[in-house]
């Protein structure tokens, strides 16, 4: 096969040629992978070959080593590992040679492929001379600028792909030396200097011990700060990106350099090109993130004024805030029309918001004079900047500090919704949303919204929901937060009842608008509608909500008649169905929790038919929303739901087997729980198939691990529903539970995500045991005796582990009580052997636990006492 011609044909405008070529490449790859990879490397390294074939050879080579999907990535890794070492050596030599190619694309692709190979080999302690080979290119007397540039790029990519523990410290030192030398002004090639700065950015995670050494740190910081004033914009931008990363990674070492960095950022924000200025602002945002995290960490602890917290923001405040306020005046025309725009004024406002969260009340006197000076100026830039500044400082300062300002300024903001300029209205609507989100507390001492201003607020919001789509979207957000304020004070939501028909009409009208090209207004309108339904006072509003139910069902029905001519049309239909199913779910839940249940029972058949028609459209996003709505319907209709099971079960089973879209699988597992609670033992005819799929899910390496804890909880739901009929599943379910309990001992305790997952898994296992114990309680209780010792050993291990959270503690205590309750006197010897429960239950009845944990512990103690005494 002439690989060059095949690679060129694979890019041909002629579809037939392309198909044949792609088929040839796939066949070659499947029949002889080592030779295939070698042929691609030869193509990539040969300067005589056409750039097009070399580019594609590099891309295929890279995709043969790495994939986004973790299972595919693992497979590709294993394939590479099993290639003959002599072939791998030849490929790696060719890749290193290609770094010296005269063609930029070939060099660039080769540096990426080198990093992909390194990501597989270096953690396995292979290709140990790679770093030395790359550094050799940097120190070789005759090395060309393109070779140095490609080598630095490769070093950067390698650092991005591997972990700090994969390199020895002397290798790290050598890499940093080469990179910092490459950044030096004595290096004449700007391309080399840019590659060096980018490589440093990727290598910063490796430099922990270098930053701990004052001399080395001073040198690195000196070079980065010098590079931040290079004459090339791209290099200055990359240098500031390094400073941002250093702020996040090495905050504790920054103190001696802050004055220099402040001057650099101030000059960049005032006078540099926007890409550089954006990174300069980003530096201060990164410092805020670090200081907010430190404050959260030390909040309430003895060492609240930790030595690590330098309060850089507080110290820089008098100079920093005016600098950022100036950026707010640099808006672009029509920036409110584009969701993706990011410029210096938006960056400055975001940073101001973070500063406000960092220092609280201290920011207010520095910002309010700017607001007051600009809010009434004829130039719209000034009015918009003033409103943006005010909206940005609403989170952080105390309610006492802000309430008088907001109460004084609310009427002004409402008037500004009639401003002549669209951007001013857009920012004002956003600010009103922030006021309602952060400061509106109906049950508080000084509520922002009261009976005298609510009519005016509602009138302005309803009128402004007809404004341009971007303004209307923010108005829907404001309505959402206005309603949300009543979630914890539902009885007070009666004040909204008189406005309900008009609010619903305005939101439905906003969702229907033909002038909106972006999906966000429609989504925002329906989300606001959901919140209005959630907080409505049903005794007063059940009639209105019942009418809304009919209207949303009508709208969902219309989606089946949409003309679907393209994948874009299909996606729009699917998104709309998802939103409408979401509203129906909220309405079902709301009506079910009240005396208005009869409305659901009258419409349940129609609802179920609509949801099944949505499933028939086969789309995962809709699948999720319709599945959630069906869960709510099952819960609402109770045992009557059984009549829908034959038609629905096919879709439920498909959801449970959807490994690709694991959220769908997870939601389907939750719905099985809802149906168990609704149907109780009427679910029995479907249990064999449900349990078969769930057991298969647990055994699958393809399914995302986050779905597995809910599956264990689901075992408990099934056992509770079918009682002693769960006996037939014990030989399959119990080994799974024991295996998962064993796996917990191997999880990495230093990884926060793993600790969280461990807690989810523990809770799932305990909930399964509790459900099974309660389900089997009675004549067949003895079936659980063989599993009781393992359960107590597992519970004791969890008791000794201080990384458990309160939900795990409660579930563990509950399972001890369930064991004693189900086995009765048969558990007497078990509790006498495993005495940890004495200390565990005593601890759980102490004050630091919430009422639920304490009550569960008291109940469990009572059960054990009965079992041991009997």
N, C-alpha and C positions, 0 to 999 in steps of 0.2 A: 504493500500500500504506500502510495506517495502521500505522506501525511500533510505536506504543505498544501497540495491541491485539495485534499479533503477539508482541511481547515478553512481554506478560501471558499470552497463550495458551500460550507456550512453558514457562510455569511452572504450568500448570493441573493439578489432580489427575486430570483426564480424559485418559487416555493417547492417545486418538484426536486430541483437540484439540492435545495436545503434539506429536505426530508431524507433523501438518499444518503447525503453526507452525514447527517446526525445519526442515522441508523448504523452507518459504517463505524463511526466513532464509538457508539455504544457497544457494538459487537466486539471491536478491538479491546475495549476496556474490560468487558466481561470475560473474554477468552484468554487474555494475557495481560493482566494488570501491570506487572513489573515492566514489561517491554513498552506498554502504552505510556506509562509515566516517564520512562527513559526517553522515548521518542519525542514527547512534549518538551522535555528539558533540553534536548538537542536543538529542537526548533527554536525555543526561546533564546538559546545562547548564541545562535548563528546569525552574525551581522549581515550575511549574504541574503538571508530570507526576507520576504516582504513583511513590513511592520504589522499588517493586518493578521497574517497567520501567526506571528509571534505573540501578538496581544491575546488572541483567542487561546493559544497554547498555554499561556500563563494563567488565564482565567480558569481554564479547565483543570489545570494542575492544582491551583489554589482550592477549587471546589471539590477536588478529589481528596483533600486533606482535612476539610473543615465544613461544618454545616451548622445552621442555627438550631435545628432540632437536636436535642441532646442524645436521643437514641441513634439518630443517623450519624452524629458526630462520633459516638463511641464505635460504631461499625467501621467508619472510615479510619479511625485511629488503629483499630485492630488489623485492618487490611494493610496499612502502611507498615505496622510492626512486623507483619508476617512476610513482607517482601525480602528477598535475598539481600543480606548485608552488602555484598559487593555491588549490587545494582543501586542500593540506596547511597552508597559512597560516591558512585559515579554521578548520580543525580545532584547530590549536594555540591560536588566539585563544580559541575556545570552551572549551578545557581550562583556560586561565589564568583565564577568567571564572568557571568552576565552582569555583575555589578559594575564592571569596567566597560560595558557596551557603549557605543557612540549614540545609541538610540535611547532617548529619555524613557519612553514607555516600557521598554524591555528592562531597563535598570529598576524602574519603579515597581514593576510587577514582580521581578526577581526578589526585591527586598521584602515584599509581602509574603511570597512563597517561603522564603528562608525562615520568616517568623512563624509560619504555620508548621513547618517541619520542627522548628525549635520547640514549639508548644507541646509537641508529642514527645520529642526525644530528651530535652533537657531535664524535665521532671523525672525521667527514667534513668538519669545519669548517663545518657548517651550524648554524642556530638559535643564532647567536653572541650574540644579545641575551637569551637565556633567563635567564641568571644575573642580569643587570641588571634584567630585568622582575620576577623573584622578589624581588630585594633592594628594588626599589621598593615592593613590598607591605609590607615591614618598616618602611620609613622614612616612608611616607605618613602625614600627621598624623591622618587620620580612620580608619586601619586598625583593623578590629574584631579582637577576640581570636580568633574562629574563622578569620578570613582569615590572621592571623599563624601560627596553629597549623598550618593546611593548607599554608601556604607553607614553613614550616620542615620539615614532613614531606616535601614535594616536594624541597626541597634535600637532605635526608638520603637520599632514594631515588635522586636523581640521582647523588650521590657514590657510592652503592652500585653503580650500574650502569656508571659510566664509570671510566677509569683516570686516575691523577694527571697523566700527561703531556697529557691532553686539555684541561686548564684552564691559563690563563696565571696567573702568580704573583699579579698584582693581583686577579684574580677570586677566587683562593683566599683572599687576605687579606680581601676584602670578605665572602666567605661566612663565614669564621671570626669576623669582627667581628660580623656579624648574629647568628650562632648564640650567641656568648658573651654578647652583650647580651640575647638572649632568655632565657638562663639566669639572668640577674641577679635578685636578690631584689626589685628595684624593679618588675619585671614582675609585675603582680598576678595574672594568670591562671595557675593551676597547669597547665592543659592546654598553654599556650604554653611554659611552662618545661620540661615533660616532652618536648614535641616538639623543643625546642632541644637538650636533653641527648642525645636519640636521634640528632639530626642531627649533633651533634659526634662521636658514636661512629662514624658512617659517614664523617665528613670527616677523621678522624685520619690516614689514609694520605696525605692531600693536604698535611699540615701539616709536612712534613720541614724546610723552611727556617725555618718559624716556631719549631719546637722547637730549631733550631740557634741562634736568637737569644735570648739570656738574658732580655731584658726581656719579649719576647712570651711566652716559655715560662713565666716567673714568673706572668704575668697569667693565662694559660690554666690553669695548675696551681692558682692561688689560687681561681679561680672553680669549678673542678671540686671542690676540697676543701671549699669553702663549700657547694656544692650537695649534697655527701655527707651534710650534716647538716640538710637541708631538713625541713620538718615532714611532707611527704607521702612515704609509703613508696615508691611507684612511682618518684618522682624520686630518692630516695636510692639505690634499687636501680640505676637507670640511670646515676647518677654513679659508683657502684662498678664498673659494667660498663665505663665509660670508663677508670677507673684500671687495670682488668685489661688492656684493649687497649693502654694507654700502656706498661704493664710489658712487653708483648710487642714493641711497635713501637719504643719509645724508651728501652729499658733504660739505655743509656749516658748519658742525661741525668737519671737519677732521683736521684742521690746527695743533692742539697741538700734533697729533699722527703721522704726516707725516714722521718725521725723523726715528722713530721706524719702521714704515711700509716700508720705503725705504730700511732699513737694512735687514728686513725680506725678502722682495721680491728679493733683490740683492743676498742674500745667496741662496734662493730657485732657482733662475734662473741659478746661477753658478754651484750649486752642488747637488740639490735635484733631486728626481725621476721626470720623465717627467710630469706625471699628476699634480704634485704640481707646477712645474715650469710653466706649461701652465696657471694655475690660477694666479700665481704671475705676469705674463705678462698681463693677462686679467685685473688685477687691474688697470694697467696704461692705458690700452685701455679704461676702464670705466671712468677714470678721464678725458681722452681726450674727450670722448663723452660729458661729463658734461660741459667742458670748451668751446667746440665748440658750444654747445647749448646756453651757456651764452653769447658768443661773438655774435651769431646770434640775440639773444634777445636784447642785448644792442647796437647793431650796429647802429651808427648814432644818438643815443639818448644822451641827455645831460649827464646822469650818466653812460657814457661809461666805466668808471673805477669803476664799482659797487663794493661795499664792499664785496659782496658775491663771487666775482671772485678772488680767491687767487693766480692764475697763478702758480699752483703747477708744471705744466709741464715746464714752462719757468725757474723756479728756479732749477728744478732737471736736466735740459737739459745736462749740461756738464758731469754728471755721468750716466744719463739714456741712452743717445744715444750710448755711447761705449758699455754699457751692452747689448743693443739690437743688435748692430752690431755683437757682438760675437755669438749671437744665430743663426745668418744667416749662420754660418759656420757648423751648426749641421744638415745638410740635411740628409735624408735617401736615400739610393740607390733606383732608380726607383720611387721616389715619384711623378714624373710627369705622371706616367702611371695610377695612381689611383686618381679618382676625389674626393674620400671621405676621403683621408688622411688629417690629421691635426696634425702637430707636432710643436716642439718649433721654428724651423726656419721659418715656415709659420706664426706662431703666432707673432714672433718677427718682421717680415716684415710688417704684418698688423698693428701692434702697431706703427711702424716707420711711416707708411702712415698716421695714425691718428695724430701723433705728428707733422708731416709736415703740416697737415691742421690746427693744433692748434696754432703753433708758426710761420709758414710761413718762411720768409727768414733766420731766425736764425738757422734753421736746416742744411742749405746747407754747411756752412764751417765745420760743425762737421762730415758730411757724406762723402764729396768729397775726403778727404785724404784716407779714407778706400777704396773708389772705385778705386782711382788711384793706391793704393798700391797692390790691389788684382786682377785687371782686366786682367793682362797679365801673372799671375803666372801659372806654369805648372800644379798645382793641380786644377782639375775642380771645387772642392768645393769652392775655392777662387774666380774663375772667375764667377761662378753662384751667389755667395753671393754678389759680387761687382755689378753685373748687377741688381740683385733683389733690392739692396739698392738704386741704381740710379732710378729704375722704381718706387720705393715706395715714393720718395720725389717729384714727379712731380706735385702733387696737393697740393696747399697751398702757396708755395713761388710765388713771382711775376714773370710775364713773363720776365721782365727786368733782373731778377736774373738768370732765367733758360735758356733763349734763347741762350746766348753765349755758355753755357755748352752743350746744345743739338745740336747747330749748329757745335760745335767742335767734339761732340761725335757720331753724326749720322752715319758718314762713318764707324766708328769703329764698331757700332752696326750692320750695314749691313754686314760687313766682318765676324762678329761673327756668323751670320746665317750659316756659313760653319764650325763652331766648330766641333771637333770630338765627343764631348759629347752631348747626346740628351737633358739632363736637362738644359745645358747651352743654347742650341738653343731654348728650350721651354720658358725659362725665357726671353731671348732676344726678341723673337716674341711678348711676353706679353708686354715688355717694349716699343717696337716700337708702339704697339697698344695704349699704354698710351700716348706716345709722340704725336701721331696723334689725339687722343681724346682730350687732354688737351691743346696742344700748337700749333696745325696746324690751322692757320687762314689766308686763301689766301688773304683776303682783308686787313689784318693787315699791320703795318709799316714794320716789318721784318719777312716775311713769312718763316716758317721752310722749306717748300717745294717750290722749284723754278724750272725754266726751265732747269737749269743745273744739278740738282740732281734727278729730277723726273724719267728720263730713268733708272738710276741705281736702284732707289727704286723699280720701277715696275719690273725690271728684277729679283731682289732678291726675291720679294714677290711671283712672279709667279713661280719661280724655287722652292721656299721653300714650296709652297702649295702641292708639291709632297712628302714632307718629312713625317716622321712617323705621325700617325693620331693626336696625342696630339699636336705636333708642327704645323701641318697643320691647326688644329682648331684655334690656336692662330693667325696664319697668316691670316686666313679668317676674324678674329676679327680686325686685323690691316687694312685689305683692307676696311672693313666696316667703320672704323673711318676715314680712308684716304678719302673715298667718302663723308662721312657725313660733312666733313669740307667745302664742296662746296654747302651745302644745302642753306645757306644764301647768297651765291655768285654764283648763278646758271650760270650766263653768263660766269663765269671763268671756269666752268666745261668742257669747250671745250678742255682744256689741256688733259683731260682724253680720248677724242674721239679716238685718234689714237690707244690707248691701249685696247679699248672696246672689240673687238672680242677676243683678247687673255685673257682678264680678265674673260669674260663670259665662255670661253672654260675651263679655269683653275678651275673656281668655280664649273661648272657642273661636271667636272672630279673629283674634290674633293668630291662632293656629291655622286658620283657613286661608290666610292672606296669599294672594297670587303674586304679590310683588316681592316676595321673599325668595331669594335664590339660595340662601344658606339654611341649613336644617336647624340651626340653633334657636331661632325664634319659635318654631313649632315645638321643639323639645322643651324650651323654657316655659312656654305657655302651658303645656300639659303637666310639667312638674309643679308649676304654681297651682294648677287646678287640683292636683293630687293633695297638695298641702292644705288647700282650702277645705277639701272634703275631710281630710284627717282631723282637722280641729273643729269642724262644724258641730253645733249643739243639736244632736239628732232629734230629741223630742220636738224641737221647733222646725227642723229642716228636713225631716225624712221625706216629705212630699217633693221638695225641690231636688233632693239627691236621687229619689226614685225617677224623676223626669230626666235627670242627667244620665242615669243608667240607660234609659231607653235611647237617648241621643247618641251615647258612645257606642251602643250596640248597632245602631243604624249606620254610624260612620265605619265601624269595623266591617259591616256587611258590604258597604260600598267598595272597600279595598279589593274585594274579589273580582270586581268588574273593571279594574284599571287595565289599560292597554299596556302589556309588557312587550316591548320591542327590543330591549337591550338589557345588558347586565345592570346598567345604571338604573333603569326603570324597576328592575327586580329589587335592587337594593333600597330604592325609595319606598316601594310597597312594603318591604320587610321592615324598614325603620318605622314607618307609620303604624303598621300592625303592632310592633313592639310597644310603641307609646300608648296605643289604645288599650292593649291588653294590660299594660301597667295601670292605667286609670281604672279599668274594670276590677283589677285585683284590689285596689285601695277601696273602691266603693263596696265590694263584697265584704271586705274585712270590717268596714265601718258599719254597714247595716247589720252584720252578723252579731256585733257586740251589743245590740240594743233590742228594743221591742219591735224594731222594723224588720225582723227576720223574714216575715211573710213575703216581703217584696222579693227576696231572693228565691224562696221556694216557688213563687209564681213564674220566675224567669229562668230558673236553673236549666230547663231543657234547652231553651234558646241559647243561653250562654254556652252550654257544653257543645252544642252543634257548631257555634261560631269558632270555639277554640279548636275543635277537631278540623274545621276547614282551614284554620291557620296552619295547623300541623301539616295538612295536605300540601301546603305551599312549600314545605321542606326548606326551612332556613334557620340556621342555628340561633341567630339573635332573637328571632321571633319565638323559636322553640323555647328559649329561656323564659321570656315574658309570659307566653301562653302556659308554660308548665307551672310557673309561680301562681298564675291566676287560677289554674285548675286545683292546685294545692289549697288555695283559699276557699274555693268552691266546695271541695271535699270536706274541709273542716266545717263549713257553714251548713252543708246539707246532711252531714252525719250518715247514718246507715243507708239513707236513700241513694247515696252516691253509687251503690253497688250496681244499679241498672246501667251506669255508664261504663263500667269496667270492661265488658267485652270489646267495645269499640275503641276505648282509650288504651287498653293494655299494650297493643302493638307499639304505640308511640312511646309509652313509658319504658318498655323493654329496649327500644332503640336508643332512648335517652340514657339509660343505664349502661349501654354498651358504647357510648360515644367517647372513646379515649382521646380523640383528636381535640375536641372542644370540651376540656375537662370541666369547665364551669357548668355546661349543660348536664354532664354526668352528675356533678355534685348537687345541682338543683333537683334532678330527678330522684336522687337518693333521699333528699329532704321531703319530696312529695310522697315517696313511699311511706315515710313516717306520718305525714298528714293523713294519708289514706288508712293506715293502720289505726290511727286514733279515731277516724270517722267510722270505719266499717267493723272494727274489732274482729270477732271470729268469722265474719262474712268474707274476709280477705283470704281465708284458707285455700280455696280452689286455685288461687294464683301464686301461692307461696313457693311451691316447688320451683317454678320458673324464676321467681324473684330471687330466691336463695341461690339458685345455680348461677345466675348472672353476677350476684354480689360476691360470691366466693371466687368466681373467675376474675372479677375486678381486682380483688385483693391479691391474687397471684400474679397479676400482670405487671411487667416492668415498664410497659408503655404508658400506664395511667399515672397522671401527676399525683405525687404523694399526698397532696392536700385533701384529696377525696377520700383517703382511706380512714381517717378518724370518724367522719360522718357515717361511713358504712358500718363500722362497729356499733355506733349508737343506734343505727337502723336495726341491727340484730336484736337489740333490746326492745325497740318498738314492735317488731314482729312477734317476739316472744310474749310481750304484754298483751298483744291482740289475740294470739291464738292459744295462749296458756299452755297446758300440758301437751298439746299437739306439737310443740317445738321439739319434743323428745327426738324425733327422727333426724333433726338437724344437728343435735349435740355432737355426734362423732366428727362432723365437718367444721362446725363453728368453733368448738373449744380449742382444737390445735392451732387454728388461726389466731385466736386471742392469746394463747400461750406464746406462740411464735413472735407476735408483735410485742408482747411484754418483754421477751428476751432481747429483741432488737434495741429496746430503749437503752440498754446498758452500753451500746456501742456508739451512741450519738455524741457528736463533738460538743462538749459543754462550753467551749470558748466562743462558739458561734451563736449569736443571739437568735438568729432565725431557727437554728436547730433546737435551741432551748424552747422557743415558742411551739415548734412542731412537736417536740417531745411532750409538752403540756397538753396539746390538742389530742395527741395519740393516747396519753394516759386517761384523759377525760372520756374519750370514746370507748376505751376498753372498760372502764368502770361503769359507764352507762349501759354497755352491753351486758355485763355481769348482773347489774341491778335489775334490768328488764327481764333477763332470763330467770334469775332467782325468784322475782315476783310472779312471773308467768307460770313457773313450774311448781310454785308453792302448793302444797296439798298432798294428795296420795302419792305423787311421783317425786316428792322432794328429795328422796334418797338418791335419785339419779345424779345430784350435784355433789355428793360426798367425795367422789374421786377427784373433783376439781378444786375442792375447798382449800387444801394445803397450799397448792400453787397460788391461789388467789390471795391468801393471807401473806405468803412470802413476798408476792409482788407488792401488796399494799404496804408491807413493812419497809420495803426498799424505797417506795415513794415517800413514806413518812420521813425517812432519813435524808431524803434529797431536798436541800433547801431551795432548789431552783423551781419547786412546784408553785403554781399560782393558787389563788383562793378557790377558783372554780374546780381545780383538781382536788384540793383539800376537801371541799364539800362532797364531791363525787366519791372520794375514797371513804369518807366517814359514812356516807349513805350506804355504800356497798357492805361495810362491816355490819351495819344494822340489818340490812336485807339478808345477809348470810345467817345471822342469829335468828331472825324472824322466820326464815324459810326452813332451816334445818332444826330449829328448836333445840331439844336436849341432845340431839346428835352432834351439835357443835360444841358441847360442853368441854370435851377434852381438847379440841382445837384451840379454844380461847384460853385454856389453862396452859397450853404449850407455847402459844404465840402471845406473850404478855405485852408486846409493844402497844397494844390497843389502850392499855391503862393510861400510859403517858400521852398518847396521841389524843385521846378524847378529852383528857384533862386540859391539854394545851388548847384544844379547839373550843373549850368553853370559857377561855380567857377573854379579856375585854378587847384585845386587838383585832379579833375577828368580828365580822358583821353578824347581825341577828340570825340570818339564815343558817350560817355555819354553826353558830352556837345552839340553835334550836335542833338542827339535824344531829349534832353531837349528843345533846341530851336524850333525844329519841333513841339513838343507837345504843347509848349506855343502858337505857331501860330495857331494850331488846336483849342485850348481852346478859344483864342481870337475871332476866326471866329464864334465859337458856341455861345459865350456869346453876341457878338455884333449883330449876325443875328436876 
